[in-house]
Amino acid sequence: MFNQTVGGQPLQVSQLSRLLETGEYKRCLEAAASLLAEGGHDKEGQARIYAAITRSCLALTDYPAAVEAGRTAVLLAEASGSADVLGSALVDLATALGNTRRFEAALATFARYLQMLPLFTAARCLEGRALQRQADTCRRAGRPEEAVRAYRRAMRWFQRYGDDAGAIGCAQALVRLHIDQGQLRSAARLLAVLDGHARAHPGDHEFLGTQLVDRALFHLRSGRSVESAREAMAALELSPSLAVACRAQMMLAHAALEQNKPADALNFLFAARVGAIDARLYDLEFEASRLLLSVLNGPDGQALLLEVDDAYCQAGVDISHYLAADVAAGLPPRDE
């Protein structure tokens, strides 16, 4: 049971922010539940509690719970007249709605936050984040032109206020969006800008890994699978990020298929799928599973599966745990 103290002091609503800042999301949820059970809070206090629940659920990828808590936080913030609590709650609710594929509701909620900007004080600092997440939602909703506009607005906001990480994140998202839309010249220009950032920050291995994977994607879509594989392998060797590793493995799988090396592709797809599950990158896990099934359903699928199974068994890994039961049934039994 959560001890209702923080730093030895009785727990207060304001101290939920401290738990959020230190990434103690499960403790924050327990603390919020204790505060709600305790009762006696005015509407603004209740709104802050539900806003903390929303933020924690987002961080823990429990998006349906984040939507439920976010809606309550918005209603309570409106009733209390607390504009800044409302602004923060709107951004988090919109994010949660987008992550549950309620795109229209998410975009309407982001729009409401942006329309209310003149009423906010502290919540105005969320504008860049709101624009970036609005762009993410437009991209996932299949609205690339709107996504480009929102990413550019967000990038300008981050640049204006000296948030280099935010601006770089938007630039990277734009690169991928341009590549997906076949706008390779636009992607190349942005990649060149980001290469300059990479040269200026040689110690930022996570950024460098992401840049290498984006370059691998650019080369792949440009018909240069050898260069794509080289960049992806460099990213895999350099970056400590599991997310970067999963994307690099997907690039290596695609490049292997382009070079007619399906067994190599299967190896990379298994690694990407397992890593994506561990990292909760469900979109990437779905993409890896879909491509993996496509390869296995090909004319040489069973022979390839047996070849890959042998290689993994020698490494002490049983790939049957990562396959559907009917597919795994085709694998030979292993002696003890």
NORHU-V344893 format. One record per backbone hydrogen bond with DSSP energy under -1.0 kcal/mol. NH is the residue of the N-H (numbers start at 1). CO is the residue of the C=O. Records with the same first field share a line. If there is no record, write none. Layout:
# NORHU-V344893
NH=CO ; CO
This chain:
# NORHU-V344893
5=3
6=9
9=6
11=4
15=12
16=13
19=15
20=16
21=17
22=18
23=20
24=19
25=23
28=24
29=25
30=26
31=27
32=28
33=29
34=30
35=31
36=32
37=33
38=34
39=35
46=42
47=43
48=44
49=45
50=46
51=47
52=48
53=49
54=50
55=51
56=52
57=53
58=54
59=55
60=56
61=58
62=57
63=61
66=62
67=63
68=64
69=65
70=66
71=67
72=68
73=69
74=70
75=71
76=72
77=73
78=74
79=75
80=76
81=77
82=77
83=81
86=82
87=83
88=84
89=85
90=86
91=87
92=88
93=89
94=90
95=91
96=92
97=93
98=94
99=95
101=98
102=97
103=101
106=102
107=103
108=104
109=105
110=106
111=107
112=108
113=109
114=110
115=111
116=112
119=116
120=117
124=121
125=122
126=123
127=124
130=126
131=127
132=128
133=129
134=130
135=131
136=132
137=133
138=134
139=135
140=136
141=137
142=139
143=138
147=143
148=144
149=145
150=146
151=147
152=148
153=149
154=150
155=151
156=152
157=153
158=154
159=155
160=156
161=157
162=159
163=158
164=162
167=163
168=164
169=165
170=166
171=167
172=168
173=169
174=170
175=171
176=172
177=173
178=174
179=175
180=176
181=177
182=179
183=178
184=182
187=183
188=184
189=185
190=186
191=187
192=188
193=189
194=190
195=191
196=192
197=193
198=194
199=195
200=196
201=197
204=201
205=203
208=204
209=205
210=206
211=207
212=208
213=209
214=210
215=211
216=212
217=213
218=214
219=215
220=216
221=217
222=218
223=220
224=219
228=224
229=225
230=226
231=227
232=228
233=229
234=230
235=231
236=232
237=233
238=234
239=235
245=241
246=242
247=243
248=244
249=245
250=246
251=247
252=248
253=249
254=250
255=251
256=252
257=253
258=254
259=255
260=257
261=256
265=261
266=262
267=263
268=264
269=265
270=266
271=267
272=268
273=269
274=270
275=271
276=272
277=273
278=274
279=275
280=277
281=276
282=280
285=281
286=282
287=283
288=284
289=285
290=286
291=287
292=288
293=289
294=290
295=291
296=292
297=293
298=295
301=298
304=300
305=301
306=302
307=303
308=304
309=305
310=306
311=307
312=308
313=309
314=310
316=313
317=312
321=318
322=319
323=320
328=324
329=325
330=327
331=328
